[in-house]
Amino acid sequence: MYGLYDKEGILRFVDSDKAVCIAYAELFELGSTNYCLMDLANDTKKVKSTNLDQNLGENNN
């Protein structure tokens, strides 16, 4: 699985085919200096161990 991020770091497109992600970038005229392509399959271990629930944080008040 690949993710295409814009230069601000916002995920813009996800697909299992790298060529499709690049075609998406070309469709919206994103130059190669305006996006990065990341292999998300290698990051699955990191994602599984990350809890995005913001309600689990401690209250420091």
Secondary structure as the mmCIF struct_conf table of DSSP 4:
data_model
#
loop_
_struct_conf.conf_type_id
_struct_conf.id
_struct_conf.beg_label_comp_id
_struct_conf.beg_label_asym_id
_struct_conf.beg_label_seq_id
_struct_conf.end_label_comp_id
_struct_conf.end_label_asym_id
_struct_conf.end_label_seq_id
STRN STRN1 TYR A 2 ASP A 6
TURN_TY1_P TURN_TY1_P1 LYS A 7 GLU A 8
BEND BEND1 GLY A 9 GLY A 9
STRN STRN2 LEU A 11 ASP A 15
BEND BEND2 SER A 16 SER A 16
HELX_RH_AL_P HELX_RH_AL_P1 LYS A 18 LEU A 27
TURN_TY1_P TURN_TY1_P2 PHE A 28 GLU A 29
TURN_TY1_P TURN_TY1_P3 SER A 32 THR A 33
BEND BEND3 ASN A 34 ASN A 34
STRN STRN3 TYR A 35 ASP A 39
HELX_RH_3T_P HELX_RH_3T_P1 LEU A 40 ASP A 43
HELX_RH_AL_P HELX_RH_AL_P2 THR A 44 LYS A 48
TURN_TY1_P TURN_TY1_P4 SER A 49 SER A 49
HELX_RH_3T_P HELX_RH_3T_P2 GLN A 54 LEU A 56
BEND BEND4 GLY A 57 GLY A 57
HELX_LH_PP_P HELX_LH_PP_P1 GLU A 58 ASN A 59
#
